[in-house]
């Protein structure tokens, strides 16, 4: 599922695709149809029962963190395996395993985690559903597919976008869209969104259960790709935002995160079973380190 919070870059004053389409733009109707289909496919993908194990490496100004994840029916299980590309010490690893065991044994904590993940997914879905009407789109050529973006090396269609002045956000969740502009890249064969690259051109308010704003100039990049079995997942996410929470507390988000090594997990995997998969994977990585195999704490 394409996870979004969003923002975007420059736009051309030439023909827009309103609704976004301008009737004078050649192929405008087909481009709008492509945007709508791609957005609908991203929303539909959220209903897939397919779950994955994968690895991430997140870089922030404070350093890097490498984690293993397993998606389960109850919630996503996650285990940190390295800081600054250095494997955890035995006591740190035990703390991770203890934390996960306690979570697996607590129905109340698992229920809260599941509810939070579901709420975040609904916010992302609301933004995705709004994209066809929230922006004006303009064809900006084709680009070659590359590793980590799109599906099977397909040529990708690039669109410029900017806010549609006729759009009225139905809630605080979509309010952030009115200050975004940038580029949307779509795989025209798979009809999936391969990349969103954008910038906030003005300060925007946001909701998510709190009051605050994001400053002008905030930037984000999200890329996703086909990971097999007709399933697409995020391969890279870069965020750079500043702002305020509750109007007085400063907010700073700056991170670059890559995701890789996606493997399908059995249908019906429980959180407790997911924890065992994490532990088994960490043990295998430790054995690889001991035997001198290639760096196991980096995402691929």
N, C-alpha and C positions, 0 to 999 in steps of 0.2 A: 504494500500500500504506500502510495506516495505521501510522505509526511510533509506538511507545509506550515510555515508561518508566513509570510511572503513579502517581497518588495522588489524594485526593478529600475532600469536605466533610461537612456535618451530615446526620444521618439522623433520621427520625421513628420514634417508638416504636409507631406504629400498624402495621397488617397488613403483613408482609414477604412477598416473593415468594421462597420458598425454592428453593434449588438453582440457583437460588433461589426457591421459591414456597410461600406459605401457602395451604392448601386453602380457608380461609375468605375469601380475598381475591377479589372478583368479577373474572373475566377473568384470574386469575393464570396459568393454564395457557397462555393465548394470549400473554401478555406474556413468559413464559419462552421460549416457542417463538420469539417475535420476537427476543429477545436471542440465542438459539442460532443462528437463521438469519442474523442480521446478523453475528455473530462468524464464522460459517462462510464468509460471503461475503467478509469481510475477508481471511481466510486464503486463500481461493481466488483472490482478486485478486492475490496474490503470484506466482501462476503465469502471469499474463498476460505475453505477449511484447511488449506495447505499451510503447514508450519515448517519453519527452518531453524537449524542451528547455524550461527555465523559468528564472525569475529569483527571487532572494530578497534581502531586506533584513533584516539581523540587528542589533538594537540591544542593546548591553550597557552597563554603567556606564563602560566605556572608550571608547565611541563606537559608530558604526555601520559595517557592512561590507555592500556590495552585490556579489552574485556571480551569474554565469551558470552554468547546469548543463546537461549533456547526458547522458542515460542511454544507455549502450551495452551491447553484449553482453559486453564484457570488464570494464568498471568504469564508474563515473560520472566524467565529466570536468568539472572546475570551474575557473572563471577569475574572480578578483576584478577588478571594474571600477571600484569607488569606495570611498573611505573617508570617512565623515562626509558623504556625498552629494557629495563632490568627486571628479571623475574622476581616475584614476591619471595620474601624470606619465609621459612617454614612456619613461624608464628603468625605472620600476616596471612598466609594461606589458610591456616587453621581458623583464624578469625573469619575469613570469607566463608568457609565451610560451616562454621557454627551459625553465622548469620542466616545462611540459606536453610539450614536444618530447622532453625527456630521459625522461620517464615513458613516453611512447608508444613510445620506442625500446628500452625495457627490459622484456623479457618477465618477468623475475623480479620487478621492482617491481609490474608490472601484476597478476601472479599473487597477490602479497601483498595488494594493494589489493582485488582481487576476493574473496579469502578473508575479509578483514576485513569487507567489506560483507555477505557471505553470513552471517557469524557474527552481525552485528548484526541482520540480517533474521530469523534463527532465534530470537534472543532475543525480538524483537517478536512473532513468531508464537507462541512458547510462552506469552507473556502473554495474547495474544488468545484462544488456544485455552482458556485457563484461566478466562476471564471468566464464562461462564455458571455454572460451579460454584463459583467463588471468592467470589462475592458474593450477598447477599440483595437483591432488587430490589423497589421499591414504585412504583406508578404515581403520577406527580406532574403530570399534566395534559398539555396540548399547547401548543406555541409556534409562532409563525409562522416560516417559513423566511426567510432574509435573504441578501443578497449574501455570498458566501464560505462559506456553510454549507448543506449539504444539496444536494438536486437539484431544479431547476426550480421553486422557490418552494413546494414541498410543505409542508403542515403537518407538524410534527415532534412525536414523542412523547418526553416527558421522564420519566426514571426516577431515583429516588433509589437509591443503593446503599450497602451497608456490608458488611464481611467476613462470610462464612459460617463460623461457628465449627467446622463439620464438615469444612471444606476443609483438606487437608494438602498443602502445596506439595511437588511431586515433586523440586524442585531449588532451588539458590540463586537462579536467575533469577526464579522465581515467588514467592520469599520476600517480596519487597517488597509483594505484594498484601495481606498480612495486616494492614498498617497503613494501608490506604486506605479512604476513604469520599467520597461526592460525588454527582455527577449524570452520567447517560449519556443522550445525545439520539440518537434513531434516526429515520431517514426511513422511515416505514412503507410507502411505495410502492416505493421502491428497495431496501428492506431493507438499508440500509447505515448505519454509525455516522457521524453528522454532527458530534458533539461529545462530548468527555469533559472534565469540569471537576472537579478533585479536590484533596484536601488530605491530607497525612499527619497522622493524629491521634495517632501515637506514633512513637518511633524505630524504624526497621526496618533490618535487615541486607540487604546485597546481594552478589551474586557477580560475574558477568561476568569471571571469571578473576582477580579481586583480592578482598581482604577489606576490608570497611568498613561504614559505616552512614550512613543519611540521618536528619537530625534531625526531630523533631516540628515540624509547621507548614509543611513544604515544600508547595509548590503547583504545579500545572501545568494548562494548558489546551491542548487540541489540537482543531482544527476541520478538517474536510475537506469537499470539494464535488465535484460532477460537473463535469469539465473538458471533456466532450465524448466521443463515441465510447464511451459507457457506461463511462468510466474516471473514477475518483475519486482525487483527490490532496489532500495537506495544503495548506490555505490559511493557517493560522496556528498557531503553536506558542509558548507562553509557559512558561518554566521558572523556578522560584525555589526553590533547595534549598541547604542547608548540611549538612555532615557531616564524616566522616573517611574517609581512605583508608589502608589498612594500619594502622588504629587510631591513627595519630599525625599524619598529614599532613592538614591542613585541606582541605576541599572546599567550594567556593562556586560555584554555578551560578545566574546570573541573566541571562536573555535574553528578548527578544521578537522573533519572526521571522515575517515574512509571505512568502508564496509566490504568484507569479502569472505571467501571460503564458505559460501552458502551450501548447505546440505539439507535435504528434506528429512524431517523426523516423522516417525509413524503417526498416523491419525490417532486421536484420542490420548496422546501423551499427557500425563498429569504433571503438575508442578513438581511433585516429589520425584517422578521419573526423569523430568528435565534436569533436576539437580544432579541426579546420578550420571546423566549424560555429560554434564559439565565437568564433574569430577573425573570421569573416565577420559575425557578429552584433555584435561590439564595433566593427568598422569602420562598420557601418550606424548604430550609436548615435552614434559620433563624428561622422558626417556630419550626423545629426539635430541634434546640439549646435551644429555650425557653422552650420547653416541656421536656428537659433533655434526649433526645434520644442520641444514640451513636454518637461519634464524626463525624460531617458532613464535616469537612474540609480535612479529609484524603481520598485518593483514595482507592478503594477496588478492 
